[in-house]
Amino acid sequence: MMTIHKPCVVALTWKLSDAQGADIDELTEPVEFFYGGDDLLTKV
């Protein structure tokens, strides 16, 4: 787990697998967003 403090630019990648270890989805190129502005939902 990582704690992110605002303001901060966050870059995400992921790899999603099922319970048997089979790949479902993978994002290798980072998606970036700005955390701490008024343009994102509070829950994000």
PyMOL commands that set and color helices and strands:
alter all, ss='L'
color gray80, all
select strands_A, chain A and resi 8-17+23-35
alter strands_A, ss='S'
color yellow, strands_A
deselect
rebuild
show_as cartoon
